[in-house]
Amino acid sequence: MGASSLIVLIIAAIAFSGIAILVSKLITKSTTNPQKGEPYECGIPTKGNTWVQMNVGYYLFALVFLIFDVELVFLFPWAVVAKSLGWVALVEIVIFFFILFMGLLYAHRKGALKWL
């Protein structure tokens, strides 16, 4: 198992995705409807330019959420084996929480948590 397995995996992925696209093109009925090209927004017809610039605050808010979501990925395995790891693990998780708290404090001071 080495490079040959990786090459077989890549070829299989390309083949399966290509076959899926080909089958969907052959089976589905294609229609040309001008409404298909219009942007859809909750069933309400759009007015004006639909390409509007989004505020960066939403992006920052999503990044803060992602940081604390990833924190749970690291926290769960630690919680499962916390008793067997001892005091060293407790100190390490306190340092981990402190770093996350400093990140949250920084985001709060920069205004990333204010809802626009």
Secondary structure, 3 states (H helix, E strand, C coil): CCHHHHHHHHHHHHHHHHHHHHHHHHHCCCCCCHHHHCCCCCCCCCCCCCCCCCCHHHHHHHHHHHHHHHHHHHHHHHHHCHHHHCHHHHHHHHHHHHHHHHHHHHHHHHCCCCCC
